[in-house]
């Protein structure tokens, strides 16, 4: 169980570092009108989902 938490922590650290690079990809929806701004990172969410799926698939193969 401890190893799982370490792996999850490392994955979150990697995602945090990549978030700065891929923070606003083409395909993300952003609106700004006056004082209100809305940002829906749909493409970023898809990329993060694919990366996590690959990582978890690889971890599952080695178990």
Helices and strands as residue ranges (DSSP letters): H 2-21, E 29-33, E 36-40, H 42-62
